[in-house]
Amino acid sequence: MAIHEQSLPYIRAISPYQPGKPITQLAREMGLAVEQIVKLASNENPLGMSPKARAAVHEAIGGLARYPDDFALKQALAERTGLGIEQIVLGNGSNDVLDLVARVFLAPGRSAIFAQYAFAVYPLATLAAGGEPIAVAARDHGHDLDAMRAAIRPDTRLLWIANPNNPTGTFVPYPQLWTFLQSLPGDVIVVLDEAYNEYLPPAERVDTTAWLATMPNLVITRTFSKIYGLAGLRVGYALTSAEIADLVNRVRQPFNCNNLALAAAAAALDDHQFVATSYALNRAGMEQIVAGLKRLGCTHIPSHGNFVTFRVTDAPRVNQKLLKQGVIVRPIAAYGMPEWLRVTIGTESECARFLAALEGSL
């Protein structure tokens, strides 16, 4: 029997996650200089990492011979959210936390629900745990909450919601989301993925951590990879009930967040000026990109994150032309959107470079 047949069938059913093309890979493929390339594919912060986080990393280097101590970051998150330390789970990026929750609650014979066009890690984590993924048809490229509720079966244990959603950028207003969550069975664990929460306008934001007091089945996940600029250090976290956190911590690898990540995240959390600057840059860049897409006649999906998904004729051809000009965006055919591309909001000059390259590629 072939070696691959020794693996579990639901593992063989997984389509591996495809990350955005790295700058160095494109440089090798196209013979371009690294400094000529603009990467707008992975929703990274174009300003880089928080200056306070950078300083904290330098200071933490001297302690790398020691195993990590995550108390300081958990304490900072507890103070910021008003939750207990026992309600916080840290992960090697929020993807790690999503995988841990799936491992706790899913197995063969159990199902998980998510929206069509939702984050690719949801079906991946579901399958890796042996669960059955149930994709519910989207409404206007976003979550159809009524259809998701109707899709719940007796064997459903998890329901994934990304708000704002990646890759479409759609957003469910929090009053509507609260009503929906209140209507769900109490034995279905709801994972509310708020990776892009900090990019929401203040008028749209709600402190969802307050919901945990009356929703013991809610898991809120967030990340330091986006607005905080720490994508390369891989640190995310979950906020939930003490009971769920205890279960998730039982399968979490010891020291899954390294010393540099912990130090940087704790410092970044306190760098309010950097977050405000990043938010303002994103709002300005969003206006710049959307105006350019409209001028070029490209349909786009209104976005609440730090990216815009837009439609073009022959997306593979357009993407290849962009790559030849040293501009990396994200094809999303793997999400069932073969005619669409996703572009991250960059600096003013990066956005201008993208729009000029796109105009020459259509």
Sequence and secondary structure as in RCSB ss.txt:
>XXXX:A:sequence
MAIHEQSLPYIRAISPYQPGKPITQLAREMGLAVEQIVKLASNENPLGMSPKARAAVHEAIGGLARYPDDFALKQ
ALAERTGLGIEQIVLGNGSNDVLDLVARVFLAPGRSAIFAQYAFAVYPLATLAAGGEPIAVAARDHGHDLDAMRA
AIRPDTRLLWIANPNNPTGTFVPYPQLWTFLQSLPGDVIVVLDEAYNEYLPPAERVDTTAWLATMPNLVITRTFS
KIYGLAGLRVGYALTSAEIADLVNRVRQPFNCNNLALAAAAAALDDHQFVATSYALNRAGMEQIVAGLKRLGCTH
IPSHGNFVTFRVTDAPRVNQKLLKQGVIVRPIAAYGMPEWLRVTIGTESECARFLAALEGSL
>XXXX:A:secstr
  GGGGS HHHHT         HHHHHHHHT  GGG EE SS   TT S HHHHHHHHHHGGGTTS    HHHHH
HHHHHHT  GGGEEEESSHHHHHHHHHHHH  TT EEEEETT  THHHHHHHHTT EEEEE  BTTB  HHHHHH
T  TTEEEEEEESS TTT     HHHHHHHHHTS TTSEEEEE TTGGGS GGG   GGGGGGT TTEEEEEESS
STT  GGG  EEEEE HHHHHHHHHHS TT S HHHHHHHHHHHT HHHHHHHHHHHHHHHHHHHHHHHHTT  E
E  SSSEEEEE SSHHHHHHHHHHTTEE EE GGGT TTEEEEE   HHHHHHHHHHHHTT 
